[in-house]
Amino acid sequence: MDSTPIKVYHNKRIHSNKVFKGLAQRGKSTMGWFFGFKLHLVCNEKGELLNSSLTKGNVNDRNPHVII
C-alpha cells in the first residue's frame, strides 16, 4: 500500500478555499505539508492494481477511512 498527496490549494490560500470546504484537510507527506486529499493504492507483487481509495489529507496511512 502506498499513498500520494493530491494538492488542492497552495498553503497560503487555504483560508480562501470555498470549493472543498469540509472535505479537504491539511496533511503531511514526505515532501512537506499540503492541503488536499491522499490517494491510496494497493498493488500486488506483479504491479497490478488491487484497490484504491481517496481520503482527506490528515488521515493516517495505516488506517485510512474512505470518503469517495
mmCIF file of the N, C-alpha and C atoms, coordinates in Angstrom:
data_MODEL
# 
_entry.id   MODEL 
# 
loop_
_atom_site.group_PDB 
_atom_site.id 
_atom_site.type_symbol 
_atom_site.label_atom_id 
_atom_site.label_alt_id 
_atom_site.label_comp_id 
_atom_site.label_asym_id 
_atom_site.label_entity_id 
_atom_site.label_seq_id 
_atom_site.pdbx_PDB_ins_code 
_atom_site.Cartn_x 
_atom_site.Cartn_y 
_atom_site.Cartn_z 
_atom_site.occupancy 
_atom_site.B_iso_or_equiv 
_atom_site.pdbx_formal_charge 
_atom_site.auth_seq_id 
_atom_site.auth_comp_id 
_atom_site.auth_asym_id 
_atom_site.auth_atom_id 
_atom_site.pdbx_PDB_model_num 
ATOM 1   N N  . MET A 1 1  ? 0.846   -1.175 0.000   1.00 0.00 ? 1  MET A N  1 
ATOM 2   C CA . MET A 1 1  ? 0.000   0.000  0.000   1.00 0.00 ? 1  MET A CA 1 
ATOM 3   C C  . MET A 1 1  ? 0.887   1.232  0.000   1.00 0.00 ? 1  MET A C  1 
ATOM 4   N N  . ASP A 1 2  ? 0.480   2.217  -0.767  1.00 0.00 ? 2  ASP A N  1 
ATOM 5   C CA . ASP A 1 2  ? 1.211   3.470  -0.849  1.00 0.00 ? 2  ASP A CA 1 
ATOM 6   C C  . ASP A 1 2  ? 0.200   4.596  -0.994  1.00 0.00 ? 2  ASP A C  1 
ATOM 7   N N  . SER A 1 3  ? 0.598   5.792  -0.591  1.00 0.00 ? 3  SER A N  1 
ATOM 8   C CA . SER A 1 3  ? -0.293  6.941  -0.754  1.00 0.00 ? 3  SER A CA 1 
ATOM 9   C C  . SER A 1 3  ? 0.472   8.094  -1.375  1.00 0.00 ? 3  SER A C  1 
ATOM 10  N N  . THR A 1 4  ? -0.250  8.924  -2.091  1.00 0.00 ? 4  THR A N  1 
ATOM 11  C CA . THR A 1 4  ? 0.335   10.107 -2.701  1.00 0.00 ? 4  THR A CA 1 
ATOM 12  C C  . THR A 1 4  ? -0.584  11.302 -2.452  1.00 0.00 ? 4  THR A C  1 
ATOM 13  N N  . PRO A 1 5  ? -0.021  12.459 -2.132  1.00 0.00 ? 5  PRO A N  1 
ATOM 14  C CA . PRO A 1 5  ? -0.873  13.627 -1.879  1.00 0.00 ? 5  PRO A CA 1 
ATOM 15  C C  . PRO A 1 5  ? -1.419  14.217 -3.180  1.00 0.00 ? 5  PRO A C  1 
ATOM 16  N N  . ILE A 1 6  ? -2.649  14.689 -3.096  1.00 0.00 ? 6  ILE A N  1 
ATOM 17  C CA . ILE A 1 6  ? -3.272  15.424 -4.200  1.00 0.00 ? 6  ILE A CA 1 
ATOM 18  C C  . ILE A 1 6  ? -3.544  16.819 -3.674  1.00 0.00 ? 6  ILE A C  1 
ATOM 19  N N  . LYS A 1 7  ? -2.704  17.765 -4.054  1.00 0.00 ? 7  LYS A N  1 
ATOM 20  C CA . LYS A 1 7  ? -2.809  19.125 -3.547  1.00 0.00 ? 7  LYS A CA 1 
ATOM 21  C C  . LYS A 1 7  ? -3.947  19.862 -4.232  1.00 0.00 ? 7  LYS A C  1 
ATOM 22  N N  . VAL A 1 8  ? -4.756  20.553 -3.426  1.00 0.00 ? 8  VAL A N  1 
ATOM 23  C CA . VAL A 1 8  ? -5.904  21.294 -3.938  1.00 0.00 ? 8  VAL A CA 1 
ATOM 24  C C  . VAL A 1 8  ? -5.589  22.779 -4.016  1.00 0.00 ? 8  VAL A C  1 
ATOM 25  N N  . TYR A 1 9  ? -5.014  23.313 -2.975  1.00 0.00 ? 9  TYR A N  1 
ATOM 26  C CA . TYR A 1 9  ? -4.669  24.731 -2.899  1.00 0.00 ? 9  TYR A CA 1 
ATOM 27  C C  . TYR A 1 9  ? -3.262  24.884 -2.366  1.00 0.00 ? 9  TYR A C  1 
ATOM 28  N N  . HIS A 1 10 ? -2.645  26.009 -2.678  1.00 0.00 ? 10 HIS A N  1 
ATOM 29  C CA . HIS A 1 10 ? -1.371  26.366 -2.082  1.00 0.00 ? 10 HIS A CA 1 
ATOM 30  C C  . HIS A 1 10 ? -1.614  26.702 -0.619  1.00 0.00 ? 10 HIS A C  1 
ATOM 31  N N  . ASN A 1 11 ? -0.641  26.441 0.245   1.00 0.00 ? 11 ASN A N  1 
ATOM 32  C CA . ASN A 1 11 ? -0.806  26.651 1.683   1.00 0.00 ? 11 ASN A CA 1 
ATOM 33  C C  . ASN A 1 11 ? -1.202  28.081 2.036   1.00 0.00 ? 11 ASN A C  1 
ATOM 34  N N  . LYS A 1 12 ? -0.781  29.060 1.271   1.00 0.00 ? 12 LYS A N  1 
ATOM 35  C CA . LYS A 1 12 ? -1.108  30.458 1.563   1.00 0.00 ? 12 LYS A CA 1 
ATOM 36  C C  . LYS A 1 12 ? -2.563  30.787 1.259   1.00 0.00 ? 12 LYS A C  1 
ATOM 37  N N  . ARG A 1 13 ? -3.242  29.976 0.455   1.00 0.00 ? 13 ARG A N  1 
ATOM 38  C CA . ARG A 1 13 ? -4.609  30.269 0.019   1.00 0.00 ? 13 ARG A CA 1 
ATOM 39  C C  . ARG A 1 13 ? -5.655  29.347 0.650   1.00 0.00 ? 13 ARG A C  1 
ATOM 40  N N  . ILE A 1 14 ? -5.297  28.625 1.692   1.00 0.00 ? 14 ILE A N  1 
ATOM 41  C CA . ILE A 1 14 ? -6.210  27.670 2.317   1.00 0.00 ? 14 ILE A CA 1 
ATOM 42  C C  . ILE A 1 14 ? -7.459  28.365 2.849   1.00 0.00 ? 14 ILE A C  1 
ATOM 43  N N  . HIS A 1 15 ? -7.305  29.512 3.480   1.00 0.00 ? 15 HIS A N  1 
ATOM 44  C CA . HIS A 1 15 ? -8.432  30.179 4.118   1.00 0.00 ? 15 HIS A CA 1 
ATOM 45  C C  . HIS A 1 15 ? -9.423  30.772 3.114   1.00 0.00 ? 15 HIS A C  1 
ATOM 46  N N  . SER A 1 16 ? -9.026  30.960 1.882   1.00 0.00 ? 16 SER A N  1 
ATOM 47  C CA . SER A 1 16 ? -9.950  31.471 0.866   1.00 0.00 ? 16 SER A CA 1 
ATOM 48  C C  . SER A 1 16 ? -10.649 30.333 0.107   1.00 0.00 ? 16 SER A C  1 
ATOM 49  N N  . ASN A 1 17 ? -10.418 29.098 0.507   1.00 0.00 ? 17 ASN A N  1 
ATOM 50  C CA . ASN A 1 17 ? -10.996 27.931 -0.141  1.00 0.00 ? 17 ASN A CA 1 
ATOM 51  C C  . ASN A 1 17 ? -12.492 27.839 0.139   1.00 0.00 ? 17 ASN A C  1 
ATOM 52  N N  . LYS A 1 18 ? -13.302 27.698 -0.911  1.00 0.00 ? 18 LYS A N  1 
ATOM 53  C CA . LYS A 1 18 ? -14.741 27.507 -0.749  1.00 0.00 ? 18 LYS A CA 1 
ATOM 54  C C  . LYS A 1 18 ? -15.218 26.231 -1.431  1.00 0.00 ? 18 LYS A C  1 
ATOM 55  N N  . VAL A 1 19 ? -14.502 25.762 -2.428  1.00 0.00 ? 19 VAL A N  1 
ATOM 56  C CA . VAL A 1 19 ? -14.940 24.608 -3.204  1.00 0.00 ? 19 VAL A CA 1 
ATOM 57  C C  . VAL A 1 19 ? -14.871 23.315 -2.383  1.00 0.00 ? 19 VAL A C  1 
ATOM 58  N N  . PHE A 1 20 ? -13.767 23.076 -1.710  1.00 0.00 ? 20 PHE A N  1 
ATOM 59  C CA . PHE A 1 20 ? -13.573 21.839 -0.963  1.00 0.00 ? 20 PHE A CA 1 
ATOM 60  C C  . PHE A 1 20 ? -13.720 22.039 0.544   1.00 0.00 ? 20 PHE A C  1 
ATOM 61  N N  . LYS A 1 21 ? -14.480 23.058 0.963   1.00 0.00 ? 21 LYS A N  1 
ATOM 62  C CA . LYS A 1 21 ? -14.669 23.337 2.378   1.00 0.00 ? 21 LYS A CA 1 
ATOM 63  C C  . LYS A 1 21 ? -15.348 22.141 3.052   1.00 0.00 ? 21 LYS A C  1 
ATOM 64  N N  . GLY A 1 22 ? -14.732 21.638 4.097   1.00 0.00 ? 22 GLY A N  1 
ATOM 65  C CA . GLY A 1 22 ? -15.268 20.484 4.815   1.00 0.00 ? 22 GLY A CA 1 
ATOM 66  C C  . GLY A 1 22 ? -14.790 19.151 4.276   1.00 0.00 ? 22 GLY A C  1 
ATOM 67  N N  . LEU A 1 23 ? -14.192 19.119 3.101   1.00 0.00 ? 23 LEU A N  1 
ATOM 68  C CA . LEU A 1 23 ? -13.687 17.866 2.531   1.00 0.00 ? 23 LEU A CA 1 
ATOM 69  C C  . LEU A 1 23 ? -12.173 17.770 2.610   1.00 0.00 ? 23 LEU A C  1 
ATOM 70  N N  . ALA A 1 24 ? -11.481 18.737 2.041   1.00 0.00 ? 24 ALA A N  1 
ATOM 71  C CA . ALA A 1 24 ? -10.020 18.718 2.019   1.00 0.00 ? 24 ALA A CA 1 
ATOM 72  C C  . ALA A 1 24 ? -9.487  19.133 3.390   1.00 0.00 ? 24 ALA A C  1 
ATOM 73  N N  . GLN A 1 25 ? -8.343  18.565 3.768   1.00 0.00 ? 25 GLN A N  1 
ATOM 74  C CA . GLN A 1 25 ? -7.711  18.866 5.050   1.00 0.00 ? 25 GLN A CA 1 
ATOM 75  C C  . GLN A 1 25 ? -6.208  19.006 4.860   1.00 0.00 ? 25 GLN A C  1 
ATOM 76  N N  . ARG A 1 26 ? -5.570  19.638 5.846   1.00 0.00 ? 26 ARG A N  1 
ATOM 77  C CA . ARG A 1 26 ? -4.108  19.716 5.834   1.00 0.00 ? 26 ARG A CA 1 
ATOM 78  C C  . ARG A 1 26 ? -3.532  18.357 6.170   1.00 0.00 ? 26 ARG A C  1 
ATOM 79  N N  . GLY A 1 27 ? -2.464  18.017 5.496   1.00 0.00 ? 27 GLY A N  1 
ATOM 80  C CA . GLY A 1 27 ? -1.789  16.757 5.750   1.00 0.00 ? 27 GLY A CA 1 
ATOM 81  C C  . GLY A 1 27 ? -0.308  16.925 5.563   1.00 0.00 ? 27 GLY A C  1 
ATOM 82  N N  . LYS A 1 28 ? 0.443   15.905 5.943   1.00 0.00 ? 28 LYS A N  1 
ATOM 83  C CA . LYS A 1 28 ? 1.889   15.945 5.795   1.00 0.00 ? 28 LYS A CA 1 
ATOM 84  C C  . LYS A 1 28 ? 2.335   14.703 5.044   1.00 0.00 ? 28 LYS A C  1 
ATOM 85  N N  . SER A 1 29 ? 3.179   14.914 4.065   1.00 0.00 ? 29 SER A N  1 
ATOM 86  C CA . SER A 1 29 ? 3.769   13.813 3.313   1.00 0.00 ? 29 SER A CA 1 
ATOM 87  C C  . SER A 1 29 ? 5.286   13.925 3.449   1.00 0.00 ? 29 SER A C  1 
ATOM 88  N N  . THR A 1 30 ? 5.989   13.089 2.746   1.00 0.00 ? 30 THR A N  1 
ATOM 89  C CA . THR A 1 30 ? 7.449   13.150 2.801   1.00 0.00 ? 30 THR A CA 1 
ATOM 90  C C  . THR A 1 30 ? 7.993   14.430 2.178   1.00 0.00 ? 30 THR A C  1 
ATOM 91  N N  . MET A 1 31 ? 7.198   15.078 1.354   1.00 0.00 ? 31 MET A N  1 
ATOM 92  C CA . MET A 1 31 ? 7.615   16.321 0.704   1.00 0.00 ? 31 MET A CA 1 
ATOM 93  C C  . MET A 1 31 ? 7.194   17.560 1.487   1.00 0.00 ? 31 MET A C  1 
ATOM 94  N N  . GLY A 1 32 ? 6.513   17.392 2.628   1.00 0.00 ? 32 GLY A N  1 
ATOM 95  C CA . GLY A 1 32 ? 6.107   18.527 3.445   1.00 0.00 ? 32 GLY A CA 1 
ATOM 96  C C  . GLY A 1 32 ? 4.597   18.628 3.581   1.00 0.00 ? 32 GLY A C  1 
ATOM 97  N N  . TRP A 1 33 ? 4.147   19.764 4.086   1.00 0.00 ? 33 TRP A N  1 
ATOM 98  C CA . TRP A 1 33 ? 2.732   19.994 4.334   1.00 0.00 ? 33 TRP A CA 1 
ATOM 99  C C  . TRP A 1 33 ? 1.997   20.313 3.034   1.00 0.00 ? 33 TRP A C  1 
ATOM 100 N N  . PHE A 1 34 ? 0.719   19.895 2.964   1.00 0.00 ? 34 PHE A N  1 
ATOM 101 C CA . PHE A 1 34 ? -0.109  20.173 1.804   1.00 0.00 ? 34 PHE A CA 1 
ATOM 102 C C  . PHE A 1 34 ? -1.555  20.295 2.260   1.00 0.00 ? 34 PHE A C  1 
ATOM 103 N N  . PHE A 1 35 ? -2.413  20.811 1.400   1.00 0.00 ? 35 PHE A N  1 
ATOM 104 C CA . PHE A 1 35 ? -3.846  20.923 1.662   1.00 0.00 ? 35 PHE A CA 1 
ATOM 105 C C  . PHE A 1 35 ? -4.574  20.199 0.551   1.00 0.00 ? 35 PHE A C  1 
ATOM 106 N N  . GLY A 1 36 ? -5.282  19.131 0.893   1.00 0.00 ? 36 GLY A N  1 
ATOM 107 C CA . GLY A 1 36 ? -5.989  18.380 -0.131  1.00 0.00 ? 36 GLY A CA 1 
ATOM 108 C C  . GLY A 1 36 ? -6.360  16.988 0.312   1.00 0.00 ? 36 GLY A C  1 
ATOM 109 N N  . PHE A 1 37 ? -6.102  16.018 -0.554  1.00 0.00 ? 37 PHE A N  1 
ATOM 110 C CA . PHE A 1 37 ? -6.502  14.641 -0.344  1.00 0.00 ? 37 PHE A CA 1 
ATOM 111 C C  . PHE A 1 37 ? -5.297  13.719 -0.481  1.00 0.00 ? 37 PHE A C  1 
ATOM 112 N N  . LYS A 1 38 ? -5.491  12.448 -0.095  1.00 0.00 ? 38 LYS A N  1 
ATOM 113 C CA . LYS A 1 38 ? -4.487  11.409 -0.318  1.00 0.00 ? 38 LYS A CA 1 
ATOM 114 C C  . LYS A 1 38 ? -5.121  10.303 -1.147  1.00 0.00 ? 38 LYS A C  1 
ATOM 115 N N  . LEU A 1 39 ? -4.382  9.846  -2.125  1.00 0.00 ? 39 LEU A N  1 
ATOM 116 C CA . LEU A 1 39 ? -4.800  8.720  -2.947  1.00 0.00 ? 39 LEU A CA 1 
ATOM 117 C C  . LEU A 1 39 ? -4.022  7.495  -2.479  1.00 0.00 ? 39 LEU A C  1 
ATOM 118 N N  . HIS A 1 40 ? -4.736  6.462  -2.021  1.00 0.00 ? 40 HIS A N  1 
ATOM 119 C CA . HIS A 1 40 ? -4.120  5.229  -1.536  1.00 0.00 ? 40 HIS A CA 1 
ATOM 120 C C  . HIS A 1 40 ? -4.286  4.154  -2.603  1.00 0.00 ? 40 HIS A C  1 
ATOM 121 N N  . LEU A 1 41 ? -3.192  3.490  -2.939  1.00 0.00 ? 41 LEU A N  1 
ATOM 122 C CA . LEU A 1 41 ? -3.217  2.424  -3.939  1.00 0.00 ? 41 LEU A CA 1 
ATOM 123 C C  . LEU A 1 41 ? -2.648  1.148  -3.345  1.00 0.00 ? 41 LEU A C  1 
ATOM 124 N N  . VAL A 1 42 ? -3.285  0.013  -3.644  1.00 0.00 ? 42 VAL A N  1 
ATOM 125 C CA . VAL A 1 42 ? -2.799  -1.294 -3.216  1.00 0.00 ? 42 VAL A CA 1 
ATOM 126 C C  . VAL A 1 42 ? -2.487  -2.091 -4.471  1.00 0.00 ? 42 VAL A C  1 
ATOM 127 N N  . CYS A 1 43 ? -1.246  -2.571 -4.565  1.00 0.00 ? 43 CYS A N  1 
ATOM 128 C CA . CYS A 1 43 ? -0.801  -3.361 -5.717  1.00 0.00 ? 43 CYS A CA 1 
ATOM 129 C C  . CYS A 1 43 ? -0.271  -4.705 -5.243  1.00 0.00 ? 43 CYS A C  1 
ATOM 130 N N  . ASN A 1 44 ? -0.317  -5.699 -6.121  1.00 0.00 ? 44 ASN A N  1 
ATOM 131 C CA . ASN A 1 44 ? 0.278   -6.989 -5.788  1.00 0.00 ? 44 ASN A CA 1 
ATOM 132 C C  . ASN A 1 44 ? 1.725   -7.030 -6.269  1.00 0.00 ? 44 ASN A C  1 
ATOM 133 N N  . GLU A 1 45 ? 2.363   -8.178 -6.125  1.00 0.00 ? 45 GLU A N  1 
ATOM 134 C CA . GLU A 1 45 ? 3.783   -8.316 -6.484  1.00 0.00 ? 45 GLU A CA 1 
ATOM 135 C C  . GLU A 1 45 ? 4.039   -8.184 -7.979  1.00 0.00 ? 45 GLU A C  1 
ATOM 136 N N  . LYS A 1 46 ? 3.013   -8.325 -8.809  1.00 0.00 ? 46 LYS A N  1 
ATOM 137 C CA . LYS A 1 46 ? 3.150   -8.161 -10.258 1.00 0.00 ? 46 LYS A CA 1 
ATOM 138 C C  . LYS A 1 46 ? 2.928   -6.721 -10.703 1.00 0.00 ? 46 LYS A C  1 
ATOM 139 N N  . GLY A 1 47 ? 2.534   -5.847 -9.755  1.00 0.00 ? 47 GLY A N  1 
ATOM 140 C CA . GLY A 1 47 ? 2.287   -4.458 -10.080 1.00 0.00 ? 47 GLY A CA 1 
ATOM 141 C C  . GLY A 1 47 ? 0.868   -4.180 -10.533 1.00 0.00 ? 47 GLY A C  1 
ATOM 142 N N  . GLU A 1 48 ? -0.004  -5.155 -10.367 1.00 0.00 ? 48 GLU A N  1 
ATOM 143 C CA . GLU A 1 48 ? -1.396  -4.986 -10.754 1.00 0.00 ? 48 GLU A CA 1 
ATOM 144 C C  . GLU A 1 48 ? -2.154  -4.253 -9.652  1.00 0.00 ? 48 GLU A C  1 
ATOM 145 N N  . LEU A 1 49 ? -3.020  -3.341 -10.041 1.00 0.00 ? 49 LEU A N  1 
ATOM 146 C CA . LEU A 1 49 ? -3.797  -2.556 -9.091  1.00 0.00 ? 49 LEU A CA 1 
ATOM 147 C C  . LEU A 1 49 ? -4.909  -3.418 -8.492  1.00 0.00 ? 49 LEU A C  1 
ATOM 148 N N  . LEU A 1 50 ? -4.929  -3.529 -7.162  1.00 0.00 ? 50 LEU A N  1 
ATOM 149 C CA . LEU A 1 50 ? -5.943  -4.322 -6.483  1.00 0.00 ? 50 LEU A CA 1 
ATOM 150 C C  . LEU A 1 50 ? -7.058  -3.463 -5.898  1.00 0.00 ? 50 LEU A C  1 
ATOM 151 N N  . ASN A 1 51 ? -6.709  -2.305 -5.340  1.00 0.00 ? 51 ASN A N  1 
ATOM 152 C CA . ASN A 1 51 ? -7.698  -1.461 -4.703  1.00 0.00 ? 51 ASN A CA 1 
ATOM 153 C C  . ASN A 1 51 ? -7.182  -0.028 -4.655  1.00 0.00 ? 51 ASN A C  1 
ATOM 154 N N  . SER A 1 52 ? -8.102  0.921  -4.574  1.00 0.00 ? 52 SER A N  1 
ATOM 155 C CA . SER A 1 52 ? -7.724  2.318  -4.428  1.00 0.00 ? 52 SER A CA 1 
ATOM 156 C C  . SER A 1 52 ? -8.765  3.017  -3.567  1.00 0.00 ? 52 SER A C  1 
ATOM 157 N N  . SER A 1 53 ? -8.338  4.080  -2.889  1.00 0.00 ? 53 SER A N  1 
ATOM 158 C CA . SER A 1 53 ? -9.263  4.880  -2.086  1.00 0.00 ? 53 SER A CA 1 
ATOM 159 C C  . SER A 1 53 ? -8.751  6.306  -2.010  1.00 0.00 ? 53 SER A C  1 
ATOM 160 N N  . LEU A 1 54 ? -9.674  7.220  -1.794  1.00 0.00 ? 54 LEU A N  1 
ATOM 161 C CA . LEU A 1 54 ? -9.359  8.637  -1.674  1.00 0.00 ? 54 LEU A CA 1 
ATOM 162 C C  . LEU A 1 54 ? -9.780  9.085  -0.283  1.00 0.00 ? 54 LEU A C  1 
ATOM 163 N N  . THR A 1 55 ? -8.852  9.695  0.476   1.00 0.00 ? 55 THR A N  1 
ATOM 164 C CA . THR A 1 55 ? -9.132  10.134 1.832   1.00 0.00 ? 55 THR A CA 1 
ATOM 165 C C  . THR A 1 55 ? -8.738  11.584 2.003   1.00 0.00 ? 55 THR A C  1 
ATOM 166 N N  . LYS A 1 56 ? -9.149  12.166 3.126   1.00 0.00 ? 56 LYS A N  1 
ATOM 167 C CA . LYS A 1 56 ? -8.728  13.520 3.470   1.00 0.00 ? 56 LYS A CA 1 
ATOM 168 C C  . LYS A 1 56 ? -7.224  13.522 3.703   1.00 0.00 ? 56 LYS A C  1 
ATOM 169 N N  . GLY A 1 57 ? -6.613  14.690 3.598   1.00 0.00 ? 57 GLY A N  1 
ATOM 170 C CA . GLY A 1 57 ? -5.165  14.796 3.733   1.00 0.00 ? 57 GLY A CA 1 
ATOM 171 C C  . GLY A 1 57 ? -4.632  14.466 5.098   1.00 0.00 ? 57 GLY A C  1 
ATOM 172 N N  . ASN A 1 58 ? -5.444  14.574 6.147   1.00 0.00 ? 58 ASN A N  1 
ATOM 173 C CA . ASN A 1 58 ? -4.953  14.352 7.501   1.00 0.00 ? 58 ASN A CA 1 
ATOM 174 C C  . ASN A 1 58 ? -5.179  12.936 8.010   1.00 0.00 ? 58 ASN A C  1 
ATOM 175 N N  . VAL A 1 59 ? -5.582  12.001 7.158   1.00 0.00 ? 59 VAL A N  1 
ATOM 176 C CA . VAL A 1 59 ? -5.852  10.629 7.569   1.00 0.00 ? 59 VAL A CA 1 
ATOM 177 C C  . VAL A 1 59 ? -4.545  9.848  7.652   1.00 0.00 ? 59 VAL A C  1 
ATOM 178 N N  . ASN A 1 60 ? -4.412  9.055  8.705   1.00 0.00 ? 60 ASN A N  1 
ATOM 179 C CA . ASN A 1 60 ? -3.236  8.227  8.902   1.00 0.00 ? 60 ASN A CA 1 
ATOM 180 C C  . ASN A 1 60 ? -3.178  7.154  7.810   1.00 0.00 ? 60 ASN A C  1 
ATOM 181 N N  . ASP A 1 61 ? -2.009  6.927  7.241   1.00 0.00 ? 61 ASP A N  1 
ATOM 182 C CA . ASP A 1 61 ? -1.857  5.956  6.153   1.00 0.00 ? 61 ASP A CA 1 
ATOM 183 C C  . ASP A 1 61 ? -2.077  4.519  6.611   1.00 0.00 ? 61 ASP A C  1 
ATOM 184 N N  . ARG A 1 62 ? -1.884  4.245  7.896   1.00 0.00 ? 62 ARG A N  1 
ATOM 185 C CA . ARG A 1 62 ? -2.039  2.882  8.390   1.00 0.00 ? 62 ARG A CA 1 
ATOM 186 C C  . ARG A 1 62 ? -3.487  2.472  8.586   1.00 0.00 ? 62 ARG A C  1 
ATOM 187 N N  . ASN A 1 63 ? -4.400  3.446  8.680   1.00 0.00 ? 63 ASN A N  1 
ATOM 188 C CA . ASN A 1 63 ? -5.806  3.138  8.920   1.00 0.00 ? 63 ASN A CA 1 
ATOM 189 C C  . ASN A 1 63 ? -6.693  4.117  8.145   1.00 0.00 ? 63 ASN A C  1 
ATOM 190 N N  . PRO A 1 64 ? -6.694  4.037  6.812   1.00 0.00 ? 64 PRO A N  1 
ATOM 191 C CA . PRO A 1 64 ? -7.467  5.010  6.030   1.00 0.00 ? 64 PRO A CA 1 
ATOM 192 C C  . PRO A 1 64 ? -8.971  4.755  6.096   1.00 0.00 ? 64 PRO A C  1 
ATOM 193 N N  . HIS A 1 65 ? -9.741  5.823  6.171   1.00 0.00 ? 65 HIS A N  1 
ATOM 194 C CA . HIS A 1 65 ? -11.192 5.752  6.094   1.00 0.00 ? 65 HIS A CA 1 
ATOM 195 C C  . HIS A 1 65 ? -11.601 6.376  4.769   1.00 0.00 ? 65 HIS A C  1 
ATOM 196 N N  . VAL A 1 66 ? -12.274 5.640  3.953   1.00 0.00 ? 66 VAL A N  1 
ATOM 197 C CA . VAL A 1 66 ? -12.614 6.066  2.590   1.00 0.00 ? 66 VAL A CA 1 
ATOM 198 C C  . VAL A 1 66 ? -13.685 7.146  2.633   1.00 0.00 ? 66 VAL A C  1 
ATOM 199 N N  . ILE A 1 67 ? -13.488 8.236  1.856   1.00 0.00 ? 67 ILE A N  1 
ATOM 200 C CA . ILE A 1 67 ? -14.521 9.255  1.732   1.00 0.00 ? 67 ILE A CA 1 
ATOM 201 C C  . ILE A 1 67 ? -15.147 9.260  0.348   1.00 0.00 ? 67 ILE A C  1 
ATOM 202 N N  . ILE A 1 68 ? -14.457 8.733  -0.647  1.00 0.00 ? 68 ILE A N  1 
ATOM 203 C CA . ILE A 1 68 ? -15.008 8.705  -2.007  1.00 0.00 ? 68 ILE A CA 1 
ATOM 204 C C  . ILE A 1 68 ? -14.849 7.297  -2.546  1.00 0.00 ? 68 ILE A C  1 
# 
